[in-house]
Amino acid sequence: MLELSELWFILIAVLFIGFVLLEGFDFGVGMQLKFLAKNDLERRMLINTIGPVWDANEVWLLTAGGAMFAAFPHWYATLFSGYYLAFFLMLLALIARGVAFEYRSKVESKAWRTTWDWCIILGSLIPPFLLGALFSGLAKGLPIDETMTMNASFFGDIVNVYTVTGGVAFVMLAYMHGLNFTQLKVEGELRDRANKQALKWFIPTAAVVVLYVVLTFIYTGVFGPEKGKFTIPIYAVAILLYLGMYVLLKKRREGLSFVFTSLILLLVVASYFVALFPYVLVSSTNLDWSITLYDAASGAYTLKLMTIVAVSLVPVVLAYTVWSYYVFRKRLTEKEHLEY
C-alpha cells in the first residue's frame, strides 16, 4: 500500500512537472523577445500570448516549494541551504521578469522598454538554466554528511560540466517549447518565423540533449542496472517524440508539436524523480548518508492533514487553470496591437 510519504513524493514530482510544462513555454516566449521578435509590435504580441497565464504558472513552483517544506522538512532544509545562492538568483530573475511584464509599457521611451525587455529575456533564461542544473545535481549526487548537512562548493559541486550542460539543455528545450506555443497563439509573419526557427534549432537542441544524455551515463547511476529498467524506456520514448516532432514541424501540425514538447519535458522531469526514489538527496560523499523520503518526511498527522487539504483544493485549482486557458485560447494578430 502506498504510504503518505510516497504519495507526497509523487505529488511534489507532479508539481515540478506542471511548473516545467506550463512555465517552460513562458520562458521560451520570454527568450523570443531577443531571438525571434524584430520590432516592438512583435514583442508586445509575444508578451500578450502569456500575459493572462504566466503568474498562475509560477504558482506551481511556489506550491512545490511549500509542499516540500511541509511534507519533507529535512529535504527542504538541506537542499535550500546548499543551493541558497542558486535559488536566490532564480528568485531575483523571476521577480525582475514579473515586474517587467507590468512596467515595460508604462513609459513611452525606447530605453525604458529596452531595459525591461532585457529583464524579461534574462528572467526567462536564468530560471530554466538553474532548474536544469539543479535536477542534474540531484541526479549526480551532492556532498551530504551524516548530519544531513550539504557542504557543496558553488564551483565544483553546483556548477560543473554536467550541471552546466543540463542547464543549457533545459534552456534549449524550453525555447523549443516556447516556439511551439507561439505558433499556436499568433498569426502572420511571426507565426511563420517561429516555425522556421523551431526547424533551425531542432538539430542544435538535439545535439546538446544527446551530449547531456551521454554525460548522464558517465556521471550518474541513472542508467544503471537498478534504475535503468525505468529510465532507459523513459528517455527512449522522449527521443522518439523529439524525432517525430520534426515531421510535425515540417507539416505545420502546431498543436501536436506543442503536445510533443510537453510530453518530452514531462518525461525528462519525471525521470529525475524515478531515478531518485526512494531517496530525495543522494550523498556523493557516502551513499549511507543519503536522505531517503522516509527520513525526510514529516509526521503522519501532518501528512494526513496535507492530503485532506490537497484532495479538497487541487481539483478546484486544476479546473480554474483549464478554464483560464480556454478563455484566453484566441490567437493574437498584429492588427489588435497597432493601437496598443
C-alpha positions in Angstrom: 0.0 0.0 0.0 1.2 3.5 -0.9 2.5 5.4 2.2 1.6 9.1 2.6 5.3 10.0 2.3 5.5 8.2 -1.0 2.3 9.9 -2.1 3.7 13.3 -1.4 6.9 12.5 -3.1 4.8 11.8 -6.2 2.7 14.9 -5.7 5.8 17.1 -5.5 7.1 15.5 -8.7 3.8 16.3 -10.3 4.1 19.9 -9.2 7.6 20.3 -10.6 6.4 18.7 -13.9 3.5 21.1 -14.0 5.8 24.0 -13.5 8.2 23.0 -16.2 5.4 22.3 -18.7 3.5 25.5 -18.1 6.2 27.9 -17.2 8.5 26.3 -19.7 6.8 27.8 -22.7 6.5 31.1 -20.8 10.3 31.1 -20.5 10.6 30.2 -24.2 8.4 33.1 -25.2 10.3 35.4 -23.0 13.6 34.5 -24.7 11.9 35.1 -28.1 11.9 38.9 -27.3 15.6 38.7 -28.2 15.8 35.9 -30.7 12.5 36.0 -32.6 10.8 39.4 -32.5 12.0 42.1 -34.9 10.2 45.1 -33.5 8.3 46.4 -30.5 5.0 45.4 -32.0 6.1 41.7 -32.2 7.5 41.9 -28.7 4.1 43.1 -27.4 2.4 40.3 -29.2 4.7 37.7 -27.7 4.2 39.2 -24.2 0.5 39.2 -24.6 0.4 35.5 -25.5 1.5 34.6 -22.0 0.1 37.8 -20.2 -3.0 36.1 -18.8 -1.3 32.9 -17.6 2.4 33.5 -16.6 1.7 34.4 -13.0 -0.6 31.4 -12.4 2.1 29.2 -14.0 4.6 30.3 -11.4 2.3 29.2 -8.6 3.2 25.6 -9.4 6.8 26.3 -8.3 5.7 28.1 -5.1 3.3 25.2 -4.3 6.1 22.7 -4.9 8.4 24.5 -2.6 5.7 24.8 0.0 4.8 21.2 -0.2 8.4 20.2 0.1 8.7 22.4 3.2 5.7 20.9 4.9 5.9 17.2 3.8 9.7 16.8 3.8 11.3 19.5 6.0 14.7 17.8 6.1 14.8 17.6 2.2 13.8 21.3 2.1 16.4 22.4 4.7 19.3 20.5 3.2 18.6 21.4 -0.4 17.8 25.1 0.1 20.8 25.6 2.4 23.2 24.1 -0.1 21.6 25.8 -3.1 20.9 29.1 -1.4 22.8 31.3 -3.9 21.3 29.5 -6.9 17.8 29.8 -5.5 18.4 33.4 -4.7 19.5 34.1 -8.3 16.4 32.3 -9.6 14.1 34.4 -7.3 15.7 37.6 -8.4 15.3 36.6 -12.1 11.6 35.7 -11.6 10.9 39.0 -9.7 12.6 41.1 -12.3 10.7 39.3 -15.0 7.3 39.8 -13.3 7.9 43.5 -12.7 9.0 43.9 -16.3 5.7 42.5 -17.6 3.8 45.1 -15.6 6.1 48.2 -16.2 7.6 47.9 -19.7 4.6 49.8 -21.3 4.2 52.4 -18.6 6.6 55.0 -20.2 6.9 55.9 -23.9 10.6 55.6 -24.0 12.8 53.2 -26.1 15.4 53.0 -23.4 12.8 52.2 -20.8 11.3 49.4 -22.8 14.6 48.0 -23.8 15.7 47.8 -20.1 12.6 45.9 -19.1 12.8 43.7 -22.2 16.2 42.6 -21.0 14.7 41.8 -17.6 12.2 39.6 -19.3 14.8 37.9 -21.5 17.3 37.2 -18.7 14.4 36.4 -16.3 13.3 33.8 -18.8 16.7 32.4 -19.4 18.2 32.1 -16.0 15.5 30.1 -14.2 15.4 27.1 -16.6 19.2 27.1 -16.7 19.3 26.9 -12.9 16.5 24.4 -12.8 18.3 22.1 -15.2 21.5 22.5 -13.2 19.5 21.6 -10.0 18.0 18.5 -11.4 21.4 17.4 -12.8 23.0 18.0 -9.4 20.3 15.9 -7.7 21.0 13.1 -10.2 24.7 13.3 -9.8 24.7 13.4 -6.1 25.8 16.1 -3.6 28.3 16.2 -0.7 25.9 15.5 2.3 27.3 14.4 5.6 25.8 12.2 8.3 24.0 15.2 9.9 22.0 15.9 6.7 24.2 18.9 6.0 25.2 19.8 2.5 28.8 21.1 2.1 28.6 22.0 -1.5 31.0 24.4 -3.2 29.4 26.7 -5.8 32.1 25.9 -8.4 32.6 22.2 -8.4 29.6 20.6 -6.8 26.8 23.0 -8.0 28.5 24.4 -11.2 30.4 21.8 -13.2 30.4 20.4 -16.8 27.5 18.1 -16.2 25.2 20.6 -14.4 26.0 23.4 -16.9 25.2 21.1 -19.8 21.9 20.1 -18.1 21.1 23.8 -17.6 21.8 24.6 -21.3 19.7 21.6 -22.4 16.8 22.8 -20.3 17.1 26.3 -21.8 17.0 25.0 -25.3 14.1 22.6 -24.7 12.2 25.5 -23.1 12.9 27.6 -26.1 11.6 25.0 -28.5 8.6 24.6 -26.3 8.0 28.3 -26.4 8.4 28.4 -30.2 5.7 25.7 -30.5 3.4 27.7 -28.2 4.0 30.9 -30.2 2.9 29.1 -33.4 -0.4 28.2 -31.6 -1.0 31.8 -30.3 -0.2 34.2 -33.1 -1.0 34.8 -36.8 1.0 36.2 -39.6 4.7 36.5 -40.2 5.6 36.0 -36.6 3.9 32.6 -36.6 5.8 31.6 -39.8 9.1 32.7 -38.4 8.5 30.7 -35.2 8.1 27.6 -37.3 11.2 28.3 -39.3 13.3 29.0 -36.1 12.0 25.8 -34.5 13.3 23.8 -37.5 16.5 25.7 -37.4 17.1 25.0 -33.7 16.0 21.3 -34.0 19.4 19.8 -34.6 21.4 22.1 -32.3 19.0 21.3 -29.5 19.2 17.6 -30.3 23.0 17.7 -30.2 23.0 19.3 -26.7 20.4 16.9 -25.4 22.4 13.9 -26.7 25.6 15.3 -25.1 23.7 15.6 -21.8 22.4 12.1 -22.0 26.0 10.8 -22.6 27.2 12.8 -19.6 24.3 11.5 -17.5 25.5 8.0 -18.3 29.1 8.9 -17.3 28.4 11.0 -14.2 25.3 9.3 -12.6 23.7 6.0 -12.0 20.5 7.0 -13.7 21.0 4.3 -16.4 22.4 1.7 -14.1 21.1 -1.8 -13.5 18.7 -0.8 -10.8 17.2 2.4 -12.3 17.9 1.8 -16.0 14.9 -0.5 -16.5 12.7 2.5 -15.8 14.8 5.4 -17.0 16.0 4.0 -20.3 12.4 3.4 -21.7 11.5 6.9 -20.5 14.4 8.5 -22.4 13.8 6.3 -25.4 10.2 7.5 -25.7 11.4 11.1 -25.2 13.9 10.7 -28.1 11.2 9.1 -30.4 8.9 12.0 -29.6 11.6 14.5 -30.4 12.3 12.9 -33.7 8.6 12.8 -34.5 8.3 16.5 -33.8 10.5 17.3 -36.8 7.9 15.8 -39.1 5.1 17.7 -37.3 7.0 21.0 -37.6 7.6 20.4 -41.4 3.8 19.7 -41.8 2.9 22.7 -39.6 0.9 20.4 -37.2 1.3 23.1 -34.5 -1.0 21.6 -31.8 0.7 18.2 -31.9 4.2 19.8 -31.9 3.3 21.6 -28.7 1.9 18.3 -27.2 5.2 16.6 -28.2 7.4 19.1 -26.4 5.1 19.0 -23.4 5.4 15.2 -23.2 9.2 15.4 -23.7 9.6 17.8 -20.8 7.2 15.7 -18.7 9.3 12.6 -19.3 12.6 14.3 -18.6 11.5 15.8 -15.3 9.7 12.6 -14.3 12.9 10.6 -15.0 14.8 12.5 -12.3 12.3 11.6 -9.6 12.2 8.0 -10.8 16.0 7.9 -10.6 16.0 9.5 -7.1 13.3 7.2 -5.5 13.4 6.2 -2.6 16.0 9.0 -2.0 15.3 12.7 -2.0 19.0 13.6 -1.9 21.9 11.3 -2.8 25.2 11.8 -0.9 28.3 11.8 -3.1 30.4 11.5 0.0 28.9 8.3 1.4 25.8 6.6 0.0 24.8 5.6 3.5 24.4 9.3 4.3 21.9 9.8 1.5 18.5 11.1 2.7 15.5 8.9 1.9 12.0 10.2 1.6 11.2 8.3 4.8 14.0 10.0 6.7 13.0 13.4 5.4 9.2 13.1 5.9 7.0 15.0 8.4 4.9 13.1 10.9 1.9 11.0 10.0 -0.6 13.6 11.3 0.9 16.4 9.2 0.9 14.3 6.0 -2.7 13.2 6.6 -3.8 16.8 7.1 -2.0 17.9 4.0 -3.6 15.1 2.0 -7.1 16.2 3.1 -6.4 19.8 2.1 -4.9 18.7 -1.3 -7.7 16.4 -2.2 -10.2 19.3 -1.4 -8.4 22.1 -3.2 -6.3 20.7 -6.0 -9.4 19.9 -8.3 -10.5 23.5 -7.9 -7.1 24.8 -8.9 -6.9 22.5 -11.9 -10.4 23.4 -13.0 -9.5 27.1 -12.8 -6.3 26.6 -14.8 -8.2 24.7 -17.6 -10.9 27.4 -17.6 -8.4 30.3 -17.9 -6.5 28.7 -20.8 -9.9 28.1 -22.5 -10.9 31.7 -22.1 -7.7 33.0 -23.5 -7.4 30.5 -26.3 -7.8 33.0 -29.1 -4.9 33.7 -31.5 -3.4 37.2 -31.5 -2.9 39.3 -34.6 -0.8 42.4 -35.4 -3.9 44.5 -36.1 -5.0 44.1 -32.5 -1.7 45.6 -31.3 -1.4 48.6 -33.6 -3.1 50.9 -31.2 -1.6 49.3 -28.1 
